[in-house]
Amino acid sequence: MQAKDWNYQESQKAILPMPVNQSAFTHARTLYVKCRDLNEISERHLQELSDAIFKMFGLQTVPVRFAGKQPVKNTRNGYVKTLGVNRRNFLTNTIQIYKLTGKRGQVRKPKASVETLLHEIVHTLDIALCKLNDSIHSAGFYKRISQLKDMLFQS
């Protein structure tokens, strides 16, 4: 079996483990709800939420940058927007969340920025916790995003 096929199959069945740091877990749940309900979100808010999520899994935090305009790529079926980027190499990992919409240059809504942050965090969790070679946009990946949201939004 090729490495790419193995990674895809593993991505399909991988699930996130339960949080190991309960105080960080409680803090992350509070921040998640708070950040989604803000009228305006900042890099500090996103960094604090990201830090709490990584700490709840016992992982090192990752720098978050909240700036810039979404790149827009024209295709024959319309256009593709990139909402955020997770840059990883063997030494560093950073998350970029674009602050401005691609077409009109408007500030993105807090809820959309938080959802993008969770998406990018799951890319990191795939490598660090699920032991995948690469984090790909499989159905399993989107299930892990839902799993993380469910963890954070429990009552």
N, C-alpha and C positions, 0 to 999 in steps of 0.2 A: 504494500500500500504506500502510495506517495505521501510525503509529509503534508502536502496541501490537503489531501483527502482526509488524512488522520486529524489534522487540525479542525477541519470542517465538522467531522463527526463528533469530536470532543466538544466543540463549541455548541453543537446542538443539544448535548446532554448535560453540560456543566451547569451547576447551580452555585449560588453564593452561600458560604457558610454562615452560621449564626454569629452575630457580633461577639467579640471577646471582651470588650471594655464597656461595661454597662453604664457607667457615668457618661462616657462619650456618646453612647447610643442614645441615652435620654436627652442629652444636649443637642445631638444632631436632629432628633425628632422635633424638638422645640424650634430649632433654627429653620428647619425645612418649612414648617407651617408659617413661621414668621416671615421668612424671605419671600414666599409665594404671595403673601398678602400685602407686601410693601407697595407704596405708590411709585417709589423709585429705588432702584437697587444699585449698590456700589461694589467695587472690587473687594473692599473690606468684608462686606456681607458674604460674597461668594467664597472668599478665602476662608472665612470662619466656618461656613457650612462644609466646605471641602475638608478642612482640617478635622472637624468633628467626625465626618464619615470615615476618613482614613484611620483616625485614632480608634474608632469603634471596632475596626477590623484588626487593630494592632499593627498598622502599617505606618511608615514614614509619610509625612505630609508632602504635598506637591504644590509648588507655586502656581497660583492662578492669576492670569492677566485678563482684565476686562477693558478692552479698548479696541479701536479700529472699526472699519466698515466691512461688512460681510462681502467676500468676493462672490461675484455672480458669473457663472459660466453659461453662455448661450449654447443650447443644443437644438437639434431639429425638432424636438418635442416640447420646446419651451426653454426654461432655464433651470439650473441647479444652484441652490444656495448652500454655502458652507456656514453653519451656525457656530461651530467651534472646531478646535483642533487640539489633538493630544500629541505632543511631540515627545518621543521617547528615543533614547539611545542608551548605550551601556553605562553612561555616567549620570545622565540627568533625565528628568521627566518634567514637563511643564504643560499646563492646560491654558489655552487661549479661548476666551469666549468673546465673540464680536459684539460690541456695544451698539453699533448702528446697523440698521437694515440696509441691504444691498442696493435696492433701487431708489428709495426716497431719502435714505440717510437719517431716518428717524431713530430715536433711542428705543431699543427693544423693551418690551414689557418684562417686569421682574419674573413672572411665572415662566415665560419662555426662556429667559436666561438661566433660571434654576433648572429647568428641564434639560437644557443643553449641557449644563454642568454635570448633571447626573449621567447623561449619555457619555460624556468624556471620562468621568470617574470610572464607569463600568469598563471602559477600554483598559484602564490601568489595573482594575481588579481582575480582569480576565488573565492578564499576564502574571500578576503577583499571587493571586489566590487560586485561580482555576488552573494555573500552570499550562496555559495555552501558549503555543509558539507565537501566535499573532492573534490579535483581537479583530474579528471580522463581523460584518453586519449580517449575521445569520438569524434565523428565527430564534435560536437559543439566546443570542445576544440580547434581542429585544425582550425576551422573557426575563433575563437577569435585570434589565432596567426596571421592568414591572415589579420584580421581586424586591429590588431596592426601594422603590417607591412604596410598596406595601409595608415594608419594614418601618419606613419613616413616617407613614401616615396612619399607623395603627392607633386606635383610641384606647 
